[in-house]
Amino acid sequence: QVQLVESGGGLVQPGGSLRLSCAVSGSIFKFYTIDWYRQAPGKEREWVAGITPGDNPNYANSVKGRFTISKDNAKNTVYLQMNSLKPEDTAVYYCRGNYFWGQGTQVTVSS
């Protein structure tokens, strides 16, 4: 059974940092790119970053230089380190592997 479980969201001030985690069960971790998406209120879900099975990262232009995606193969976990957060980063963040999605974790950037 495939499951993706996000954690690490919360409230942070502008300029602050958060690290999100996505724990992945099942075989998809080894064979599929794991992506982070986000959805802000009233907006469509957008792709944020992804990491391939070969550990190659890719980023949306809006987060490049501020966010870092990585993974721990021993823990089947993908991380999203988010620095220099802005109010416009406020959204529910989801991880996705193949066509499986997690339940999301809320990130709120506000003073």
VEXLOTOR-83054 format. One record per residue (C-alpha): x, y, z; residue in three letters. Coordinates in steps of 0.02 Angstrom, whole numbers, padded with zeros to 5 digits. Layout:
X  Y  Z  ALA;
...
This chain:
00000  00000  00000  GLN;
00068  00169  -00050  VAL;
00058  00313  00072  GLN;
00133  00486  00078  LEU;
00124  00580  00242  VAL;
00177  00762  00255  GLU;
00229  00850  00415  SER;
00321  01005  00472  GLY;
00201  01143  00424  GLY;
00158  01287  00538  GLY;
00157  01474  00564  LEU;
00317  01570  00530  VAL;
00361  01753  00512  GLN;
00419  01825  00345  PRO;
00603  01787  00320  GLY;
00591  01631  00427  GLY;
00620  01449  00386  SER;
00527  01284  00394  LEU;
00570  01107  00345  ARG;
00434  00996  00277  LEU;
00446  00808  00275  SER;
00360  00681  00164  CYS;
00369  00502  00227  ALA;
00341  00382  00083  VAL;
00290  00201  00103  SER;
00283  00076  -00037  GLY;
00394  00051  -00187  SER;
00369  00219  -00272  ILE;
00509  00301  -00173  PHE;
00640  00203  -00269  LYS;
00566  00218  -00441  PHE;
00474  00384  -00457  TYR;
00511  00567  -00441  THR;
00438  00638  -00280  ILE;
00366  00812  -00303  ASP;
00307  00950  -00188  TRP;
00156  01052  -00239  TYR;
00063  01191  -00151  ARG;
-00109  01266  -00159  GLN;
-00151  01438  -00092  ALA;
-00330  01489  -00054  PRO;
-00424  01528  -00214  GLY;
-00281  01473  -00324  LYS;
-00239  01318  -00424  GLU;
-00117  01190  -00359  ARG;
00059  01227  -00421  GLU;
00216  01125  -00433  TRP;
00355  01183  -00316  VAL;
00499  01060  -00329  ALA;
00541  00880  -00369  GLY;
00680  00756  -00342  ILE;
00715  00608  -00456  THR;
00761  00432  -00403  PRO;
00939  00481  -00449  GLY;
00933  00628  -00327  ASP;
00922  00764  -00459  ASN;
00822  00913  -00395  PRO;
00716  01035  -00494  ASN;
00630  01194  -00436  TYR;
00497  01315  -00489  ALA;
00567  01487  -00526  ASN;
00467  01561  -00384  SER;
00564  01461  -00253  VAL;
00733  01436  -00335  LYS;
00872  01492  -00220  GLY;
00759  01489  -00066  ARG;
00696  01309  -00058  PHE;
00799  01150  -00058  THR;
00730  00976  -00090  ILE;
00824  00824  -00028  SER;
00792  00646  00023  LYS;
00850  00516  00147  ASP;
00845  00348  00061  ASN;
00866  00254  00225  ALA;
00710  00337  00294  LYS;
00608  00342  00131  ASN;
00582  00526  00167  THR;
00589  00680  00058  VAL;
00620  00850  00135  TYR;
00583  01027  00079  LEU;
00690  01155  00168  GLN;
00609  01324  00147  MET;
00710  01480  00187  ASN;
00676  01666  00167  SER;
00491  01631  00172  LEU;
00370  01760  00104  LYS;
00184  01787  00136  PRO;
00150  01726  -00041  GLU;
00223  01556  00008  ASP;
00069  01530  00118  THR;
-00019  01375  00056  ALA;
-00058  01194  00091  VAL;
00093  01094  00037  TYR;
00072  00920  -00036  TYR;
00193  00787  -00089  CYS;
00159  00672  -00235  ARG;
00235  00512  -00299  GLY;
00171  00441  -00464  ASN;
-00017  00470  -00447  TYR;
-00021  00459  -00257  PHE;
-00041  00614  -00150  TRP;
-00020  00653  00033  GLY;
-00150  00742  00138  GLN;
-00056  00907  00143  GLY;
00020  01016  00277  THR;
-00022  01200  00305  GLN;
00114  01331  00293  VAL;
00069  01508  00346  THR;
00192  01651  00328  VAL;
00131  01801  00424  SER;
00189  01930  00549  SER;
